[in-house]
């Protein structure tokens, strides 16, 4: 196969990595596997356009995307539209989607896994017409992302520290969201909430919030009421450690169709979609596109 490798130089792991060394490793490993790779280094503003270019270029059979969750999510949306293979290299901070695929967080090891891997179909979700592969949320998380963006950082550790500071600031200056929540045409909640999240397949137990089964055709819905500071800390810890299903403040539903209606809205609601901030209207409908795109995973990952 001929592959284009889009490497986001601003990705968490790549900020401090030797780009030339990584590029040589990537070419050598895939060449040994019988593939040809063109490595293309990009920075933030150029990333969307470059991904669109390579996915629409008929000379490429697939695209290697090295970056964080936002980069992989954007690449997945193009893989869905183009029908081309996506090979995701986790080069961000959390790398939640690739964790669910069993891809190692070390970028050099990930290259070796994918060059010798196998292909698997994954689900994709649209929030109205906006595609995502991990999570949509309103309430606390978008505020945390906005605060983190205002804090300078230059390394992966710096981003983690900035995220921690932003979390505490968001908890202290929280603003609730008023909404009605429908799952499979049944209203499951109406009122004020501190957080509403919708995930592409259900988050697995005992680890960070990501799905262990990326093609089950389900949506996970997580609803958290307004809570005091200590309550928000407790919920956050339970989510990060995969114990959210045991927390009494977290209401959970699994569904095929989900709809959110935002009440008393005088302006558009700010949402986090795979870590990127977006403004959404008064109603958002979620649709699962089952096995919508093909992704390369390590050979040892069990068939799904």
C-alpha positions, 0 to 999 in steps of 0.5 A: 500500500501507499500511505500518507503519514500526517504528523501533528508536530503539536501533539503531546508526545511529539512536542519533545520527540525527535521528529527526524528520528520518528520519521525514519523509524516510521518509514523503515518499519512500514517499508519492511512491511511492504508499504510505501510511506510519505511523511508530512509534518504539519502544525495546528492551523494546517492540519484540517486542510492537509488531512482533507488533501491526503484522504482525497488523493487517489494515490494513497490507499490509507492515512497514518495520523499521528496526533492527539484525540482531536487529530485522530477524530478529524482523521476518522471523519475523513476516513468515514467519508472517503472509505480509506484506511486509518492508521492512528498513532497516539501522539497526544496527551490522553489518547483515549480512542487509541487506548480502546484499540489496544495501541500502545501509547509509545509512538515508536511501539505504536508504529511497529504494532500498526505496521504488523496489524490487522484492519477492523471496522469501528463505529462513528457518531454524529451529533446533528451533522458533526462526527465524533469517535469518542465523546460529546459533552456539555457543562463542566468539560467545555468550561475546563477546556476553555480555561486550559486553553488560556493557560500556557504550556509547552510539554505534555506534563505542562498540559496535564498540569494546566488541565488540573488547574483548569479543572479546579477553576471550573469546579469553583465557577461552574455553570449548570446546563438546563436540558431534557434528555431522551434515550430511544424516544423516552425522556430520562431526565429534565432539569439542571445538570452539571454535566451531560456526556454522550459517548461512542459506545459505552466506557469500560470499567476500571480505567480511563473513560474510553470504550473497550468495544468500538463497534457495538453500535451503542451510545453511552449517556452519562448525566451528573446533577449540580453538585458542590465542589467535593461532590464534583471531585468525587465524580471526577475521580470515579470517571477517571478510574472507571468506577462511574457506574458505582457512583450514586450521582452518575445516571447512566443509560445505553441507547441507540438514539439520543436527543438533547433539548436545551431549555431557556437558551438565550445563546448557543450552547458550548460543547466539547466534541472529542476535546474540541469546542463547538457551539450547538443549537437548541437541540442535538440528535445523536446517530450511531453509524455502525462500522462506519470506517476502517482502522488498523489495530494491533494483531493481538487485539481480539476480533470484534 
